[in-house]
Amino acid sequence: MLVESDRTRIVLSGEVDADLGAELAEATAEAERQGLPIEVDAHHVTFMDSSGVAFLARLSIRSAHRVRLLRVPPTVRFLLEVTRIGELLDVEGDAPAS
């Protein structure tokens, strides 16, 4: 998590699953405490399960600002569409092809 003067940025990478539950809960709580707009960079996410989707939903519900999801890989974009969580977020840009 990177806290700047005008926003909080959370960078996700690798597999975002139940094994990260504690870290995702901590990131949610810290972002909420900051009270700044939140950006989530998903560029390096290779897999996401319902834990990651729930994390994004929690952020969007708890933030006073609309959460921005940046550089979204196809696997994450698919989950956002299927679960409709993408409607709660500002989804901006696809991850560049590797």
C-alpha positions in Angstrom: 0.0 0.0 0.0 1.3 3.4 -1.0 -0.2 6.4 0.8 0.2 9.7 -1.1 -1.1 13.2 -0.3 -4.2 12.8 -2.5 -4.8 9.0 -2.7 -4.1 5.5 -1.4 -2.8 3.0 -3.9 -3.0 -0.7 -3.2 -0.9 -2.9 -5.5 -2.0 -6.5 -6.0 0.1 -9.1 -7.6 0.3 -12.9 -8.1 -2.6 -15.0 -6.8 -5.2 -13.0 -4.9 -7.0 -15.8 -2.9 -8.0 -16.9 0.6 -4.3 -17.2 1.6 -4.2 -13.4 1.5 -7.3 -12.9 3.6 -5.5 -11.3 6.6 -3.5 -8.9 4.4 -6.5 -7.9 2.3 -8.5 -7.2 5.5 -5.5 -5.1 6.8 -5.3 -3.2 3.6 -9.0 -2.5 3.7 -8.8 -1.2 7.2 -5.8 1.0 6.5 -7.3 2.5 3.4 -10.5 3.2 5.2 -8.5 5.0 8.0 -6.7 7.2 5.5 -10.0 8.5 4.1 -8.4 9.3 0.7 -9.6 8.1 -2.7 -8.4 4.5 -3.3 -6.7 3.1 -6.4 -6.1 -0.6 -6.8 -3.4 -1.6 -9.4 -4.2 -5.1 -10.6 -1.5 -5.2 -13.3 0.3 -8.2 -11.9 -2.6 -10.3 -10.8 -2.4 -13.8 -12.2 -5.4 -15.4 -10.4 -8.2 -14.1 -8.3 -10.9 -16.0 -6.4 -13.9 -14.9 -4.4 -11.6 -13.5 -1.7 -10.3 -10.9 -4.1 -13.7 -10.1 -5.4 -15.0 -9.7 -1.8 -12.0 -7.4 -1.1 -12.9 -5.2 -4.0 -16.5 -5.1 -2.9 -15.6 -4.2 0.7 -13.3 -1.4 -0.5 -16.1 0.0 -2.7 -18.7 -0.1 0.1 -16.4 1.3 2.8 -14.7 4.1 0.9 -16.2 7.6 0.9 -14.9 7.9 -2.7 -15.4 5.7 -5.7 -12.6 3.1 -5.9 -10.5 3.1 -9.1 -9.3 -0.3 -10.4 -6.3 0.2 -12.7 -4.6 -1.9 -15.4 -6.9 -4.9 -15.2 -5.9 -8.3 -16.6 -8.4 -10.3 -18.5 -8.9 -12.9 -15.7 -9.9 -10.1 -13.3 -12.0 -8.3 -15.8 -14.0 -11.5 -16.4 -14.7 -11.8 -12.7 -15.8 -8.2 -12.5 -18.3 -8.8 -15.3 -19.6 -12.1 -14.0 -20.1 -10.9 -10.4 -21.1 -7.4 -11.4 -18.7 -6.0 -8.9 -17.3 -3.9 -11.7 -20.4 -1.8 -11.5 -19.2 -0.6 -8.0 -15.8 0.4 -9.3 -14.2 2.7 -11.9 -12.4 0.2 -14.0 -9.7 2.0 -16.0 -7.5 0.3 -18.6 -6.4 -3.2 -19.4 -3.1 -4.7 -18.3 -0.6 -4.6 -21.1 -0.1 -8.0 -22.8 2.9 -9.9 -21.6 
